C-alpha cells in the first residue's frame, strides 16, 4: 500500500494524506518519548511531515518501511531542537523496557536493582548511543530497520548496539562499586 501511495504522492501532494494519517501517531509518540512535552512533540512531528512531503521526490523505495525514513527525519528534527534550545533529552523508561535492556546485558539476575539504576546510567550515554538503545529495546525495532533509520549498515547497527550494551554493563558495574 505504501509504495503505491508514495508514488502517487510524488506526483500529487494531496495523495500524501494517507501516509500522514497512517504514521502521525507513531512518529508523534517517538518524538514525545524524547522530549517529554506534548506541544513541542506536536511541533516537531509537524516539521517531520513537512520535510517528508517536501523531500518525497528524493525518497527511494528500497524494500524497507517508509516509516524508517520518517524516523530518521524525526531523529534529525529532535536533535536540531535540542541543539537550538540547549536542552537535555528526555529518557522515558517503562519497566518492560528496562527489563529488555537488562536481560540483554545480564540475563535474569538482579533485575529490580537495574530498574532503579538504569535511568541514571542511560543519562551517561551519548545521544547516538541512546538512539540505538531506544530503537532496539524501547521500540523493539529490528537491526535492519535501525540501520535504515540511522543510515548505516545492518552489521554496523548490531556492532554499535552491542558496544553500547557493553558500555552500559561497565557503567552499571561502576555505579555498583560507588554504592
Secondary structure, 3 states (H helix, E strand, C coil): CHHHHHHHHHHCHHHHHHHHHHHHHHHHHHHHHHHCCHHHHHHHHHHHHHHHHHCHHHCCCCCCCHHHHHHHHHHHHHHHHHHHHCCCCCCCCCHHHHHHHHHHHHCCCCHHHHHHHHHHHHCCCCHHHHHHHHHHHHCCCCHHHHHHHHCCCHHHHHHHHHHHHHHHHHHHHHHHHHC
